Amino acid sequence: MSEFFPFGNRAGMRTTFTLGMSFVVAFSIVPAVAVLVISFTDIRGLPNIPVLWVGLENYRTFFSGAKLGYNVHALTNTLIFAFAVTFFQNVVALLIAVVFSTKLRVARSSGPSCSCPPCSASRSSV
């Protein structure tokens, strides 16, 4: 068995793992690589304007002494925004997880929704 799939013969877990990793690649890694490639161009974001490869010129301009104060301020604002968004996203995700967890606990403890013998037998064996 491949080291990439650590789940042995459990096809369902392998499929879920593969699907999850596909989403990570599609929504995290591909955009990050695209941003890295775009950072080496003079793209303006406007239609019908040619995009030229400028190499490291954007980075030289960013770290030059002429605009260093402005760039440090912009970088500080970006980092503050990133930390604030990360904090609030985690708080909201935690609240949603707690709500779902309590709803699942309530649903499990309320018993079967019908009184047929198979449901009653499975409830008494738990």
Secondary structure, 3 states (H helix, E strand, C coil): CCCCCCCCCCHHHHHHHHHHHHHHHHHHHHHHHHHHHHCCECCCCCCCCCCCECCCHHHHHHCCCCCHHHHHHHHHHHHHHHHHHHHHHHHHHHHHHHHHHHHHHHHHHCCCCCCCHHHHHHHHHC
